[in-house]
Amino acid sequence: MTQAQALLETVEPATVLADKAYDANALLACIANKQAQAVIPPRAPRKLQRQFDRHQYRNRNVIERLFARIKQFRRVATRYDKLASRFASFVALTTSLLWLQ
């Protein structure tokens, strides 16, 4: 949650998918300033329950399963590579291997 706004400053997203932990007014305002759609379910104690696209929220599960499969490769899970370019290259190699299966 602490780095979400900094990450959003570097990209121009059309939609932001996140879980309930990211349901904060400051983050929702940041997403609205980017003219992006927030697909974040509201937390239970929120007095005003917002609407969100449940169908599109289900796509988040696909992304999380991809990350879980990538983390099965020890080199990615423990981040042996110190350079970001090498780490990104190995993540690309890993995803291509998973795609070929």
C-alpha positions as CSV (number, residue, x, y, z in Angstrom):
1,M,0.0,0.0,0.0
2,T,2.8,2.4,0.8
3,Q,4.3,2.1,-2.7
4,A,1.1,2.0,-4.8
5,Q,0.9,5.7,-5.3
6,A,4.6,6.0,-6.3
7,L,4.0,3.1,-8.8
8,L,0.9,4.8,-10.3
9,E,2.9,8.0,-10.9
10,T,5.2,6.2,-13.3
11,V,2.4,4.6,-15.5
12,E,-0.8,5.6,-17.2
13,P,-3.2,2.8,-16.4
14,A,-6.7,2.4,-17.8
15,T,-7.8,0.1,-15.0
16,V,-6.3,-0.7,-11.6
17,L,-7.0,-4.1,-10.2
18,A,-6.3,-4.6,-6.4
19,D,-7.7,-6.4,-3.4
20,K,-9.5,-5.0,-0.4
21,A,-6.2,-4.0,1.3
22,Y,-5.8,-1.2,-1.2
23,D,-9.2,0.4,-0.5
24,A,-8.0,3.7,0.8
25,N,-9.4,7.2,-0.1
26,A,-5.9,8.6,-0.9
27,L,-5.2,5.8,-3.4
28,L,-8.7,6.0,-4.9
29,A,-8.2,9.7,-5.4
30,C,-4.8,9.1,-7.1
31,I,-6.4,6.6,-9.5
32,A,-9.2,9.0,-10.3
33,N,-6.7,11.8,-11.0
34,K,-5.1,9.4,-13.6
35,Q,-8.6,9.0,-15.2
36,A,-8.4,5.3,-14.6
37,Q,-11.0,2.9,-13.3
38,A,-10.5,1.5,-9.8
39,V,-11.5,-2.2,-9.6
40,I,-11.1,-2.5,-5.9
41,P,-13.7,-4.1,-3.6
42,P,-14.7,-1.9,-0.6
43,R,-13.7,-3.1,2.8
44,A,-16.6,-4.2,5.1
45,P,-16.3,-1.3,7.7
46,R,-16.6,1.4,5.0
47,K,-19.8,3.3,5.6
48,L,-20.4,4.1,1.9
49,Q,-20.0,0.9,-0.1
50,R,-18.8,1.7,-3.6
51,Q,-19.6,-0.3,-6.7
52,F,-16.9,-2.2,-8.6
53,D,-16.8,-4.4,-11.6
54,R,-17.0,-7.9,-10.2
55,H,-16.5,-9.5,-13.6
56,Q,-13.3,-7.6,-14.2
57,Y,-12.1,-8.2,-10.6
58,R,-12.1,-12.0,-11.3
59,N,-9.2,-11.3,-13.8
60,R,-7.0,-10.5,-10.8
61,N,-7.1,-14.2,-9.8
62,V,-5.4,-15.1,-13.1
63,I,-2.6,-12.6,-12.4
64,E,-2.1,-13.9,-8.9
65,R,-1.9,-17.5,-10.1
66,L,0.8,-16.5,-12.6
67,F,2.9,-14.9,-9.9
68,A,2.5,-18.1,-7.7
69,R,3.7,-20.2,-10.6
70,I,6.7,-17.9,-11.3
71,K,7.7,-18.0,-7.6
72,Q,8.1,-21.8,-7.9
73,F,11.4,-21.0,-9.7
74,R,13.9,-20.6,-6.9
75,R,15.9,-18.0,-8.7
76,V,12.9,-15.7,-8.9
77,A,11.5,-16.4,-5.4
78,T,14.8,-15.6,-3.7
79,R,16.0,-13.0,-6.2
80,Y,19.5,-14.2,-6.7
81,D,20.1,-11.6,-9.5
82,K,21.1,-8.2,-8.1
83,L,20.6,-6.3,-11.4
84,A,17.1,-5.4,-12.3
85,S,17.7,-6.1,-15.9
86,R,18.9,-9.7,-15.3
87,F,16.0,-10.3,-12.9
88,A,13.5,-9.1,-15.5
89,S,15.1,-11.2,-18.1
90,F,14.8,-14.3,-16.0
91,V,11.1,-13.5,-15.2
92,A,10.5,-13.2,-19.0
93,L,12.3,-16.5,-19.6
94,T,10.2,-18.1,-16.8
95,T,6.9,-16.8,-18.2
96,S,7.8,-18.0,-21.7
97,L,8.6,-21.5,-20.3
98,L,5.2,-21.6,-18.5
99,W,3.5,-20.4,-21.7
100,L,5.1,-23.2,-23.7
101,Q,3.8,-25.9,-21.3
